[in-house]
């Protein structure tokens, strides 16, 4: 039995761009429509790479106004963002400075100066330890700018900071907390890690569970946008977690959130003992799930190749052009880990150095695509070892889901069906969690059933792989 349709507004801010999407459901169907898109808010300052907070706040309010102008009767708002980065707030709730970007070199300096053994940190958090984790950004500030730590009353991750702008209420999203290097799966914010890093424990706000209400729009925001006192809902604040919620995953399937980085993984109610040894960290999921995730190279490599070829040839290449080149390319293999990622020119130079005389634009495009797919293939085999069960299907969300060549080659390489979509999986998962909080959809399983019938997925099947004698479809190498 259907209910009166309700529409929520899902803000999905990635490190490269953002979007506002209206997600509507009556409990029997689910639909999504883009309201508007936003450019990246990153900028270079004399101090380093930062995020323009005022622009992000304005994008939020602009998105709400645009949805209302387009006739949507909104019932709620939810926000997901990239992980790692944060803002400092005073006790009065004022932002002390524009947030720093995780790619700023200060993160690496904090990592080098931390003095906390990586193995011990990984064991405590059960997460991948990266030199861009929030922990190392905070350590860098403690060492280099102790006054900012002394003045700060709270640290809020980016989705929490944006929600605070709308509501004035403090809170830390659980899925974003898992990206910080400060959160233990057993105790929440880790006092031991905070003490070892010499960071004040009061900096971290109380944790919020996904699909719960944070608060309502502040009067000032309502006045500027023309909105009513809409509830702002804590979704899965980490865009990866929202994307996984937006994929119609079933038991025995793996996910690939394909963006600048390819995030491969599987859902689990427990953490496999050997997960960290195989490169899988436990990221935050919803309804008690862990997202056992491994970070792999992603479309950043294709973007660098596109930009490098465009500048070198004077011809403007698009991603579709790269796929067309790859289809014509001779088989070639490169070691993706040895490629230079700092600039398009450096990337192309390092690619040429590996390929030698076999380098052509066509062969280079094939080699990068093939390398991306081969890395996923190895990750699928690791998942099967961790779970002692076959992976029946790979669900792909994010920008990579719209690349038909990538998905076709991926199906061939992993020897399993690839189900691509929704492309805007993060926004779809964000909206689904809002609708769960509003009581329109009972739980994530029900939301995924609706997403599966939304017409936003496309299937690709392996054409060249063949089962081995055990009936298993082996990865092609």
Buried (B, 14 or more C-beta within 10 A) or exposed (E): EEEEBBBBBBBBBBBBEBBBBBBBBBBEEBBBEEBBEBEBBBEEEEEEBBBBBEBBBBBBBBBBBBBBEEEBEBBBBBBBBBBBBBBBBEEEBEBBBBBBBBBBEBBBBBBEBBEBEEEEBBEBBBBBBBBBBBBBBBBBBBBEBEEBBEBBBBBBBBBBBBBBBBBBBBBBBBBBBBBBBBBBBEEBBBEEBBEBBEBBEEBBBEBBEBBBBBBBBBEEBBEBBEBEEBBBBBBBBBBBBBBBBBBBBBEEBBBBBBBBBBBBBBBBEEBBEEBBEBBBBBBBBBBEBBBBBBBBBBBBBBBBBBBBBBBEEEEEBEBEBBBBBBBEBEEBEBEBEEBBEEEBBBBBEBBBEBBEEBBBBBBBBBBBBBBBBBBBBBBBBBBBEBBEEBBEBBBBBBBBBBBEBBBBBBBBBBBBBBBBBBBBBBBBBBBBBBBBBBEBBEEBEBBBBBBBEBEBBBEBEBEEBEEEEEEEBBBBE
